Amino acid sequence: MFHIKICGVLLKTDIDAVHRAGGDAVGLNFFPPSVRYLDPQSPSTRELSAHAAHRLLFRVGVFVNQPADAIREVIDRVGLDAIQLHGDEMVSDVAAWANLGLPLIRAVKIPGGKLTAAEIEARVRPWIDAGCEVLLDADAGSAHGGIGRSLDWDSLSDWSAKFAAVRWVLAGGLQPENVAEAIRVSGARRVDVASGVESPRGQKSAALIAAFCEQARNAWG
């Protein structure tokens, strides 16, 4: 689906920075309380999405506790390539979102600290069995991500070694200074970042995006 996703882009210059740096996906955030929120009714949001498509970037719409009908309206208005469920959604409702016809990514919130492989697997397996890709993020409570908190990468390594067939994305607290180590320790083949490439908070930095992408690509060799 993608290898490097820069989430929470707000400007066409952010899109250009991701494209130059070699990222292959962007996250468009439709969660109103977020500092990275995009209004799906605004023409500028449609223009931003079109600009990402022009740059051949994979466009992931990030939604929190939104019903399928509301997400369909955003897809029709803005244009997306995948849906990321980042709230308290229930696995029993996956069929409704699957009917929208786009790949589904489920953000699975993992507590900090050491976890066993079985504990992680118990959290992700229902979503995988329902047909979702999984993105592992730090549990941010009502903030629903974007707070810069890291996961225990050793625990993820143990889990991925035992369940190697699972396709997953690493998020949570990544930044240019640690993404290479995070990849090396956890074994992640896909990464997602929001606050780690911002300065100040909520504003993407082209220099940090470039450094993040370079470090990630170097870690994968």
ChimeraX commands (.cxc) that place a marker at each C-alpha (Angstrom):
marker #1 position 0.00,0.00,0.00 radius 0.5
marker #1 position 2.76,2.44,1.03 radius 0.5
marker #1 position 6.11,2.55,2.81 radius 0.5
marker #1 position 6.38,6.12,4.15 radius 0.5
marker #1 position 3.25,8.07,5.05 radius 0.5
marker #1 position 3.35,11.68,6.18 radius 0.5
marker #1 position 0.12,12.24,8.05 radius 0.5
marker #1 position -1.71,15.49,8.67 radius 0.5
marker #1 position -0.61,17.51,5.65 radius 0.5
marker #1 position -2.35,20.87,5.31 radius 0.5
marker #1 position -0.70,22.69,2.41 radius 0.5
marker #1 position 0.33,22.04,-1.17 radius 0.5
marker #1 position 3.89,22.82,-0.09 radius 0.5
marker #1 position 3.62,19.88,2.34 radius 0.5
marker #1 position 2.63,17.65,-0.56 radius 0.5
marker #1 position 5.56,18.90,-2.60 radius 0.5
marker #1 position 7.95,18.25,0.29 radius 0.5
marker #1 position 6.74,14.65,0.64 radius 0.5
marker #1 position 7.10,14.11,-3.09 radius 0.5
marker #1 position 10.65,15.51,-3.17 radius 0.5
marker #1 position 11.68,13.48,-0.15 radius 0.5
marker #1 position 10.52,10.18,-1.59 radius 0.5
marker #1 position 7.52,9.56,0.62 radius 0.5
marker #1 position 4.72,7.69,-1.11 radius 0.5
marker #1 position 1.61,8.51,0.96 radius 0.5
marker #1 position -0.05,11.37,2.79 radius 0.5
marker #1 position -2.72,11.38,5.47 radius 0.5
marker #1 position -5.63,13.82,5.18 radius 0.5
marker #1 position -7.07,14.32,8.67 radius 0.5
marker #1 position -10.86,14.69,8.97 radius 0.5
marker #1 position -11.03,14.67,12.79 radius 0.5
marker #1 position -12.30,18.17,13.75 radius 0.5
marker #1 position -10.53,18.50,17.14 radius 0.5
marker #1 position -7.13,17.82,15.55 radius 0.5
marker #1 position -4.67,20.61,14.87 radius 0.5
marker #1 position -4.28,18.95,11.46 radius 0.5
marker #1 position -7.98,18.98,10.59 radius 0.5
marker #1 position -9.08,19.53,7.00 radius 0.5
marker #1 position -12.64,20.66,6.30 radius 0.5
marker #1 position -14.00,18.27,3.66 radius 0.5
marker #1 position -16.48,20.94,2.55 radius 0.5
marker #1 position -13.72,23.39,1.66 radius 0.5
marker #1 position -12.63,23.65,-2.00 radius 0.5
marker #1 position -9.05,23.96,-0.76 radius 0.5
marker #1 position -9.24,20.43,0.67 radius 0.5
marker #1 position -10.33,19.03,-2.68 radius 0.5
marker #1 position -7.49,20.95,-4.33 radius 0.5
marker #1 position -5.01,19.56,-1.79 radius 0.5
marker #1 position -6.14,16.01,-2.49 radius 0.5
marker #1 position -5.95,16.57,-6.24 radius 0.5
marker #1 position -2.44,17.95,-5.85 radius 0.5
marker #1 position -1.41,14.81,-3.97 radius 0.5
marker #1 position -2.88,12.65,-6.72 radius 0.5
marker #1 position -0.98,14.69,-9.31 radius 0.5
marker #1 position 2.21,13.94,-7.37 radius 0.5
marker #1 position 1.26,10.23,-7.44 radius 0.5
marker #1 position 0.97,10.08,-3.66 radius 0.5
marker #1 position -1.38,7.59,-2.00 radius 0.5
marker #1 position -4.11,9.54,-0.19 radius 0.5
marker #1 position -5.32,8.14,3.12 radius 0.5
marker #1 position -8.34,9.75,4.75 radius 0.5
marker #1 position -8.12,9.65,8.56 radius 0.5
marker #1 position -11.49,9.35,10.29 radius 0.5
marker #1 position -12.52,9.07,13.94 radius 0.5
marker #1 position -15.86,7.41,14.79 radius 0.5
marker #1 position -17.51,8.38,11.51 radius 0.5
marker #1 position -20.29,6.26,9.97 radius 0.5
marker #1 position -19.88,4.86,6.49 radius 0.5
marker #1 position -22.32,7.33,4.93 radius 0.5
marker #1 position -20.34,10.31,6.23 radius 0.5
marker #1 position -17.09,8.82,4.96 radius 0.5
marker #1 position -18.66,8.16,1.56 radius 0.5
marker #1 position -19.55,11.86,1.28 radius 0.5
marker #1 position -15.93,12.82,1.96 radius 0.5
marker #1 position -14.64,10.30,-0.58 radius 0.5
marker #1 position -17.03,11.62,-3.23 radius 0.5
marker #1 position -16.15,15.24,-2.52 radius 0.5
marker #1 position -12.41,15.05,-1.89 radius 0.5
marker #1 position -11.11,11.87,-3.54 radius 0.5
marker #1 position -9.21,9.27,-1.48 radius 0.5
marker #1 position -7.29,6.05,-2.03 radius 0.5
marker #1 position -7.77,4.44,1.40 radius 0.5
marker #1 position -9.68,4.87,4.66 radius 0.5
marker #1 position -7.94,4.94,8.03 radius 0.5
marker #1 position -10.14,4.25,11.06 radius 0.5
marker #1 position -8.51,5.97,14.02 radius 0.5
marker #1 position -11.18,6.10,16.70 radius 0.5
marker #1 position -13.19,3.65,18.77 radius 0.5
marker #1 position -14.73,1.84,15.82 radius 0.5
marker #1 position -15.98,-1.72,16.27 radius 0.5
marker #1 position -14.76,-4.62,14.17 radius 0.5
marker #1 position -18.37,-5.71,13.76 radius 0.5
marker #1 position -18.96,-2.66,11.57 radius 0.5
marker #1 position -16.13,-3.32,9.10 radius 0.5
marker #1 position -18.50,-4.59,6.43 radius 0.5
marker #1 position -20.16,-1.17,6.14 radius 0.5
marker #1 position -16.82,0.57,5.55 radius 0.5
marker #1 position -15.63,-2.21,3.23 radius 0.5
marker #1 position -18.64,-1.52,1.03 radius 0.5
marker #1 position -17.16,1.90,0.27 radius 0.5
marker #1 position -14.73,0.12,-2.05 radius 0.5
marker #1 position -11.42,1.42,-0.68 radius 0.5
marker #1 position -8.71,-0.36,1.31 radius 0.5
marker #1 position -9.19,-0.12,5.07 radius 0.5
marker #1 position -6.44,0.67,7.55 radius 0.5
marker #1 position -7.24,0.22,11.22 radius 0.5
marker #1 position -5.16,2.17,13.74 radius 0.5
marker #1 position -4.75,-0.23,16.65 radius 0.5
marker #1 position -3.81,1.63,19.82 radius 0.5
marker #1 position -1.14,-0.14,21.82 radius 0.5
marker #1 position -0.28,0.71,25.44 radius 0.5
marker #1 position 3.26,1.82,26.19 radius 0.5
marker #1 position 5.71,-0.55,27.85 radius 0.5
marker #1 position 6.47,-4.20,27.32 radius 0.5
marker #1 position 3.79,-6.44,25.84 radius 0.5
marker #1 position 3.89,-10.09,24.89 radius 0.5
marker #1 position 3.47,-11.15,21.29 radius 0.5
marker #1 position 0.19,-12.78,22.26 radius 0.5
marker #1 position -1.12,-9.53,23.80 radius 0.5
marker #1 position -0.36,-7.59,20.63 radius 0.5
marker #1 position -1.78,-10.31,18.41 radius 0.5
marker #1 position -5.02,-10.34,20.40 radius 0.5
marker #1 position -5.46,-6.63,19.65 radius 0.5
marker #1 position -4.74,-6.79,15.93 radius 0.5
marker #1 position -6.01,-10.21,14.82 radius 0.5
marker #1 position -9.76,-9.38,14.74 radius 0.5
marker #1 position -9.08,-6.46,12.40 radius 0.5
marker #1 position -6.77,-8.46,10.15 radius 0.5
marker #1 position -9.31,-11.27,9.92 radius 0.5
marker #1 position -11.92,-8.65,8.96 radius 0.5
marker #1 position -9.76,-7.59,6.00 radius 0.5
marker #1 position -8.02,-4.49,7.36 radius 0.5
marker #1 position -4.39,-3.48,7.22 radius 0.5
marker #1 position -3.22,-2.50,10.70 radius 0.5
marker #1 position -1.33,0.59,11.82 radius 0.5
marker #1 position 0.12,0.29,15.31 radius 0.5
marker #1 position 0.02,3.56,17.24 radius 0.5
marker #1 position 0.49,4.59,20.86 radius 0.5
marker #1 position -2.71,4.83,22.86 radius 0.5
marker #1 position -3.44,8.57,23.11 radius 0.5
marker #1 position -6.86,8.35,24.72 radius 0.5
marker #1 position -9.33,10.95,23.50 radius 0.5
marker #1 position -6.61,12.67,21.43 radius 0.5
marker #1 position -6.66,9.68,19.03 radius 0.5
marker #1 position -2.99,9.94,18.00 radius 0.5
marker #1 position -0.56,12.63,16.95 radius 0.5
marker #1 position 0.94,13.16,20.40 radius 0.5
marker #1 position 4.46,11.83,19.75 radius 0.5
marker #1 position 4.39,8.86,22.14 radius 0.5
marker #1 position 6.45,5.81,21.15 radius 0.5
marker #1 position 5.68,2.12,21.36 radius 0.5
marker #1 position 7.97,-0.57,22.72 radius 0.5
marker #1 position 9.77,-1.62,19.56 radius 0.5
marker #1 position 11.24,-4.79,21.09 radius 0.5
marker #1 position 7.74,-6.03,21.85 radius 0.5
marker #1 position 6.70,-5.37,18.25 radius 0.5
marker #1 position 9.77,-7.24,17.02 radius 0.5
marker #1 position 8.83,-10.29,19.08 radius 0.5
marker #1 position 5.28,-10.12,17.77 radius 0.5
marker #1 position 6.23,-9.65,14.11 radius 0.5
marker #1 position 8.73,-12.51,14.30 radius 0.5
marker #1 position 6.00,-14.87,15.48 radius 0.5
marker #1 position 3.32,-13.57,13.11 radius 0.5
marker #1 position 5.46,-12.74,10.08 radius 0.5
marker #1 position 2.64,-12.92,7.54 radius 0.5
marker #1 position 0.94,-9.85,9.00 radius 0.5
marker #1 position 1.26,-6.61,7.03 radius 0.5
marker #1 position 1.51,-3.66,9.41 radius 0.5
marker #1 position 2.54,-0.02,9.73 radius 0.5
marker #1 position 4.55,1.44,12.61 radius 0.5
marker #1 position 3.46,4.80,14.02 radius 0.5
marker #1 position 3.79,6.57,17.35 radius 0.5
marker #1 position 6.59,8.93,18.33 radius 0.5
marker #1 position 8.64,8.54,15.15 radius 0.5
marker #1 position 10.96,11.33,14.03 radius 0.5
marker #1 position 14.11,11.67,11.91 radius 0.5
marker #1 position 16.33,10.95,14.91 radius 0.5
marker #1 position 14.77,7.60,15.79 radius 0.5
marker #1 position 13.02,6.18,12.73 radius 0.5
marker #1 position 16.05,4.16,11.59 radius 0.5
marker #1 position 16.40,2.55,15.01 radius 0.5
marker #1 position 12.66,1.97,15.20 radius 0.5
marker #1 position 12.76,0.13,11.87 radius 0.5
marker #1 position 15.86,-1.86,12.84 radius 0.5
marker #1 position 14.50,-2.95,16.22 radius 0.5
marker #1 position 10.84,-3.53,15.36 radius 0.5
marker #1 position 11.29,-4.93,11.85 radius 0.5
marker #1 position 8.69,-2.53,10.44 radius 0.5
marker #1 position 8.49,-2.24,6.66 radius 0.5
marker #1 position 6.05,0.69,6.68 radius 0.5
marker #1 position 6.11,3.83,8.82 radius 0.5
marker #1 position 3.74,6.71,9.54 radius 0.5
marker #1 position 4.61,10.09,11.07 radius 0.5
marker #1 position 2.73,13.28,11.93 radius 0.5
marker #1 position 4.10,15.38,14.81 radius 0.5
marker #1 position 7.65,14.08,14.32 radius 0.5
marker #1 position 8.07,16.14,11.13 radius 0.5
marker #1 position 6.48,19.33,12.46 radius 0.5
marker #1 position 8.02,22.57,13.71 radius 0.5
marker #1 position 6.06,24.13,15.34 radius 0.5
marker #1 position 3.32,21.64,16.20 radius 0.5
marker #1 position 0.79,21.37,13.39 radius 0.5
marker #1 position 3.08,22.81,10.73 radius 0.5
marker #1 position 5.02,20.42,8.54 radius 0.5
marker #1 position 8.74,21.08,8.05 radius 0.5
marker #1 position 10.15,20.26,4.62 radius 0.5
marker #1 position 13.58,19.72,6.17 radius 0.5
marker #1 position 12.24,17.27,8.75 radius 0.5
marker #1 position 10.21,15.41,6.11 radius 0.5
marker #1 position 13.33,15.06,3.95 radius 0.5
marker #1 position 15.41,13.83,6.89 radius 0.5
marker #1 position 12.73,11.37,8.00 radius 0.5
marker #1 position 12.34,9.84,4.56 radius 0.5
marker #1 position 16.10,9.60,4.07 radius 0.5
marker #1 position 16.61,7.86,7.41 radius 0.5
marker #1 position 13.78,5.41,6.76 radius 0.5
marker #1 position 15.00,4.51,3.28 radius 0.5
marker #1 position 18.57,4.07,4.54 radius 0.5
marker #1 position 17.34,1.73,7.29 radius 0.5
marker #1 position 15.67,-0.48,4.72 radius 0.5
marker #1 position 18.76,-0.42,2.51 radius 0.5
marker link #1:1,2 radius 0.2
marker link #1:2,3 radius 0.2
marker link #1:3,4 radius 0.2
marker link #1:4,5 radius 0.2
marker link #1:5,6 radius 0.2
marker link #1:6,7 radius 0.2
marker link #1:7,8 radius 0.2
marker link #1:8,9 radius 0.2
marker link #1:9,10 radius 0.2
marker link #1:10,11 radius 0.2
marker link #1:11,12 radius 0.2
marker link #1:12,13 radius 0.2
marker link #1:13,14 radius 0.2
marker link #1:14,15 radius 0.2
marker link #1:15,16 radius 0.2
marker link #1:16,17 radius 0.2
marker link #1:17,18 radius 0.2
marker link #1:18,19 radius 0.2
marker link #1:19,20 radius 0.2
marker link #1:20,21 radius 0.2
marker link #1:21,22 radius 0.2
marker link #1:22,23 radius 0.2
marker link #1:23,24 radius 0.2
marker link #1:24,25 radius 0.2
marker link #1:25,26 radius 0.2
marker link #1:26,27 radius 0.2
marker link #1:27,28 radius 0.2
marker link #1:28,29 radius 0.2
marker link #1:29,30 radius 0.2
marker link #1:30,31 radius 0.2
marker link #1:31,32 radius 0.2
marker link #1:32,33 radius 0.2
marker link #1:33,34 radius 0.2
marker link #1:34,35 radius 0.2
marker link #1:35,36 radius 0.2
marker link #1:36,37 radius 0.2
marker link #1:37,38 radius 0.2
marker link #1:38,39 radius 0.2
marker link #1:39,40 radius 0.2
marker link #1:40,41 radius 0.2
marker link #1:41,42 radius 0.2
marker link #1:42,43 radius 0.2
marker link #1:43,44 radius 0.2
marker link #1:44,45 radius 0.2
marker link #1:45,46 radius 0.2
marker link #1:46,47 radius 0.2
marker link #1:47,48 radius 0.2
marker link #1:48,49 radius 0.2
marker link #1:49,50 radius 0.2
marker link #1:50,51 radius 0.2
marker link #1:51,52 radius 0.2
marker link #1:52,53 radius 0.2
marker link #1:53,54 radius 0.2
marker link #1:54,55 radius 0.2
marker link #1:55,56 radius 0.2
marker link #1:56,57 radius 0.2
marker link #1:57,58 radius 0.2
marker link #1:58,59 radius 0.2
marker link #1:59,60 radius 0.2
marker link #1:60,61 radius 0.2
marker link #1:61,62 radius 0.2
marker link #1:62,63 radius 0.2
marker link #1:63,64 radius 0.2
marker link #1:64,65 radius 0.2
marker link #1:65,66 radius 0.2
marker link #1:66,67 radius 0.2
marker link #1:67,68 radius 0.2
marker link #1:68,69 radius 0.2
marker link #1:69,70 radius 0.2
marker link #1:70,71 radius 0.2
marker link #1:71,72 radius 0.2
marker link #1:72,73 radius 0.2
marker link #1:73,74 radius 0.2
marker link #1:74,75 radius 0.2
marker link #1:75,76 radius 0.2
marker link #1:76,77 radius 0.2
marker link #1:77,78 radius 0.2
marker link #1:78,79 radius 0.2
marker link #1:79,80 radius 0.2
marker link #1:80,81 radius 0.2
marker link #1:81,82 radius 0.2
marker link #1:82,83 radius 0.2
marker link #1:83,84 radius 0.2
marker link #1:84,85 radius 0.2
marker link #1:85,86 radius 0.2
marker link #1:86,87 radius 0.2
marker link #1:87,88 radius 0.2
marker link #1:88,89 radius 0.2
marker link #1:89,90 radius 0.2
marker link #1:90,91 radius 0.2
marker link #1:91,92 radius 0.2
marker link #1:92,93 radius 0.2
marker link #1:93,94 radius 0.2
marker link #1:94,95 radius 0.2
marker link #1:95,96 radius 0.2
marker link #1:96,97 radius 0.2
marker link #1:97,98 radius 0.2
marker link #1:98,99 radius 0.2
marker link #1:99,100 radius 0.2
marker link #1:100,101 radius 0.2
marker link #1:101,102 radius 0.2
marker link #1:102,103 radius 0.2
marker link #1:103,104 radius 0.2
marker link #1:104,105 radius 0.2
marker link #1:105,106 radius 0.2
marker link #1:106,107 radius 0.2
marker link #1:107,108 radius 0.2
marker link #1:108,109 radius 0.2
marker link #1:109,110 radius 0.2
marker link #1:110,111 radius 0.2
marker link #1:111,112 radius 0.2
marker link #1:112,113 radius 0.2
marker link #1:113,114 radius 0.2
marker link #1:114,115 radius 0.2
marker link #1:115,116 radius 0.2
marker link #1:116,117 radius 0.2
marker link #1:117,118 radius 0.2
marker link #1:118,119 radius 0.2
marker link #1:119,120 radius 0.2
marker link #1:120,121 radius 0.2
marker link #1:121,122 radius 0.2
marker link #1:122,123 radius 0.2
marker link #1:123,124 radius 0.2
marker link #1:124,125 radius 0.2
marker link #1:125,126 radius 0.2
marker link #1:126,127 radius 0.2
marker link #1:127,128 radius 0.2
marker link #1:128,129 radius 0.2
marker link #1:129,130 radius 0.2
marker link #1:130,131 radius 0.2
marker link #1:131,132 radius 0.2
marker link #1:132,133 radius 0.2
marker link #1:133,134 radius 0.2
marker link #1:134,135 radius 0.2
marker link #1:135,136 radius 0.2
marker link #1:136,137 radius 0.2
marker link #1:137,138 radius 0.2
marker link #1:138,139 radius 0.2
marker link #1:139,140 radius 0.2
marker link #1:140,141 radius 0.2
marker link #1:141,142 radius 0.2
marker link #1:142,143 radius 0.2
marker link #1:143,144 radius 0.2
marker link #1:144,145 radius 0.2
marker link #1:145,146 radius 0.2
marker link #1:146,147 radius 0.2
marker link #1:147,148 radius 0.2
marker link #1:148,149 radius 0.2
marker link #1:149,150 radius 0.2
marker link #1:150,151 radius 0.2
marker link #1:151,152 radius 0.2
marker link #1:152,153 radius 0.2
marker link #1:153,154 radius 0.2
marker link #1:154,155 radius 0.2
marker link #1:155,156 radius 0.2
marker link #1:156,157 radius 0.2
marker link #1:157,158 radius 0.2
marker link #1:158,159 radius 0.2
marker link #1:159,160 radius 0.2
marker link #1:160,161 radius 0.2
marker link #1:161,162 radius 0.2
marker link #1:162,163 radius 0.2
marker link #1:163,164 radius 0.2
marker link #1:164,165 radius 0.2
marker link #1:165,166 radius 0.2
marker link #1:166,167 radius 0.2
marker link #1:167,168 radius 0.2
marker link #1:168,169 radius 0.2
marker link #1:169,170 radius 0.2
marker link #1:170,171 radius 0.2
marker link #1:171,172 radius 0.2
marker link #1:172,173 radius 0.2
marker link #1:173,174 radius 0.2
marker link #1:174,175 radius 0.2
marker link #1:175,176 radius 0.2
marker link #1:176,177 radius 0.2
marker link #1:177,178 radius 0.2
marker link #1:178,179 radius 0.2
marker link #1:179,180 radius 0.2
marker link #1:180,181 radius 0.2
marker link #1:181,182 radius 0.2
marker link #1:182,183 radius 0.2
marker link #1:183,184 radius 0.2
marker link #1:184,185 radius 0.2
marker link #1:185,186 radius 0.2
marker link #1:186,187 radius 0.2
marker link #1:187,188 radius 0.2
marker link #1:188,189 radius 0.2
marker link #1:189,190 radius 0.2
marker link #1:190,191 radius 0.2
marker link #1:191,192 radius 0.2
marker link #1:192,193 radius 0.2
marker link #1:193,194 radius 0.2
marker link #1:194,195 radius 0.2
marker link #1:195,196 radius 0.2
marker link #1:196,197 radius 0.2
marker link #1:197,198 radius 0.2
marker link #1:198,199 radius 0.2
marker link #1:199,200 radius 0.2
marker link #1:200,201 radius 0.2
marker link #1:201,202 radius 0.2
marker link #1:202,203 radius 0.2
marker link #1:203,204 radius 0.2
marker link #1:204,205 radius 0.2
marker link #1:205,206 radius 0.2
marker link #1:206,207 radius 0.2
marker link #1:207,208 radius 0.2
marker link #1:208,209 radius 0.2
marker link #1:209,210 radius 0.2
marker link #1:210,211 radius 0.2
marker link #1:211,212 radius 0.2
marker link #1:212,213 radius 0.2
marker link #1:213,214 radius 0.2
marker link #1:214,215 radius 0.2
marker link #1:215,216 radius 0.2
marker link #1:216,217 radius 0.2
marker link #1:217,218 radius 0.2
marker link #1:218,219 radius 0.2
marker link #1:219,220 radius 0.2
marker link #1:220,221 radius 0.2
view
